Amino acid sequence: MKVRVSVQLKPGILDPQGKAVEGGLHGFGFEVEHVRIGRLIDMDVPGTDPEEVKAKALAMCEKLLVNPVMEKASIEVL
């Protein structure tokens, strides 16, 4: 099954890349605030039960994909 994991910095964690993008967008005349940069991970996970597949993806996040001190993830089974 297709799985999409969205990884974002937790609130309160500084995001220098987001600040740089925000500054660049301001330089082009766009009005934006609070730009945050994250990661999107798409993968195929074997299985037919969406809850089981989501549990596998959660385990992957806990072991490798997400730094739990700084990041949070949302998992979507497509």
PyMOL commands that set and color helices and strands:
alter all, ss='L'
color gray80, all
select helices_A, chain A and resi 16-27+50-65
alter helices_A, ss='H'
color red, helices_A
select strands_A, chain A and resi 2-9+39-44+71-77
alter strands_A, ss='S'
color yellow, strands_A
deselect
rebuild
show_as cartoon
